[in-house]
Amino acid sequence: MDVAHGDEDREEPARARRRGPRPDGAPTISRVAEAAGVSRATVSRVMNGSATVAPELAARVRAAAEALDYQPSVVARSLALGRTGTVSLIVPDLGNPMFQGVLRGLSQAVSADGCRLLVSESAENVEEEVVLAIEARRRTDGLVLASPRMADDRLLALADKLAPFVLLHRELPGCAMPSLSVDNTAGMEAIVAHLIGHGHRHLAYLAGPAASTSNRERLAALRASGLTLTELACGPRFDDGHAAAPRVAGSGATAVVAFNDMVAFGLLSGLHELGLRVPEDVSVTGFDDIPFARFTNPPLTTASIPKNELGRQAWTRLRALIGGEPGGYNVRYQPRLLVRESTGPARRTA
């Protein structure tokens, strides 16, 4: 034990001298170049991962850098590469767990590649969304625009200024940037078929934001169903669904299709306060399948979409674009209907 302890004592000062501050100052790129016998430009190329340096020279530079404990400046590296190592995500509502699912998938994928993610919320304000998108692109290497609310022509006009970017929950004809979207029509058709199977012929739709592409597509599918449809202006949040409960109760509809799960949650609460039973008095469906949908009372029938996967695939495409490669093909995901206890047979009407 005494011998081992003495060896450890002799070795530790050597490690301290090798790793600690050197008497003649902190290691610099010039000192690495001198130690490796190469130019500063060669050191810079090696540190930035360039493949243009001969393998033996690159090995010599890395050995010199390790011996000197040299770490390249993050700022200098960003300036040399013309990149920040940071990307942005812009969403209309961070309070919606659907967007939190996208954020989680994107954040994990970005972090795994050693990059950073900045997140901004437009609070459903189109003008704020435009400002955020332009400013975020100035400060980061690329954008993920989740369910952008701005009109097609405005987004197309900004496309060159915002590129590279990836669109989520939205397709933009004429735009070269890739998109990952959800087949809202197919999702609504599945919900309608399920409700028809339970004898429902009069539906109420609690509409989302007018600027939302998802809202327009879901509403169009309901209008094409041939059923009696009562359209009720609402919004995307829990409070919106809760406030709509009296109008739903007076609509005569036997089933309600909410714009999203958050609206459906609020409606369930509001209907309960009015003394209405779900699904005995009225059936309720949502859209998105956010994590709490199966724990409501009763559990919510909804259309499930791959939220985390949207985030991960968005990074795969944005990373390629940033690297000067094609962003890949567009994808339109098919929602999966999850039938739970919030839907049942239509009540008999007079």
HELIX and SHEET records of a PDB file:
HELIX    1   1 ASP A    2  ARG A   19  1                                  18    
HELIX    2   2 ILE A   29  ALA A   36  1                                   8    
HELIX    3   3 ARG A   40  MET A   47  1                                   8    
HELIX    4   4 PRO A   55  ALA A   67  1                                  13    
HELIX    5   5 VAL A   74  LEU A   81  1                                   8    
HELIX    6   6 PRO A   97  ALA A  112  1                                  16    
HELIX    7   7 VAL A  126  ARG A  139  1                                  14    
HELIX    8   8 ASP A  152  LEU A  162  1                                  11    
HELIX    9   9 ASN A  184  GLY A  197  1                                  14    
HELIX   10  10 THR A  213  ARG A  223  1                                  11    
HELIX   11  11 PHE A  238  ALA A  243  1                                   6    
HELIX   12  12 ALA A  245  ALA A  249  1                                   5    
HELIX   13  13 ASP A  261  GLU A  273  1                                  13    
HELIX   14  14 ALA A  293  PHE A  295  5                                   3    
HELIX   15  15 LYS A  307  ILE A  322  1                                  16    
SHEET    1   A 6 ARG A 116  GLU A 121  0                                        
SHEET    2   A 6 THR A  86  VAL A  91  1                                        
SHEET    3   A 6 LEU A 143  ALA A 146  1                                        
SHEET    4   A 6 PHE A 165  LEU A 168  1                                        
SHEET    5   A 6 SER A 179  VAL A 182  1                                        
SHEET    6   A 6 VAL A 331  TYR A 333  1                                        
SHEET    1   B 4 THR A 228  ALA A 233  0                                        
SHEET    2   B 4 HIS A 202  ALA A 207  1                                        
SHEET    3   B 4 ALA A 255  ALA A 258  1                                        
SHEET    4   B 4 SER A 283  THR A 285  1                                        
SHEET    1   C 2 THR A 302  SER A 304  0                                        
SHEET    2   C 2 ARG A 336  LEU A 338 -1                                        
END                                                                             
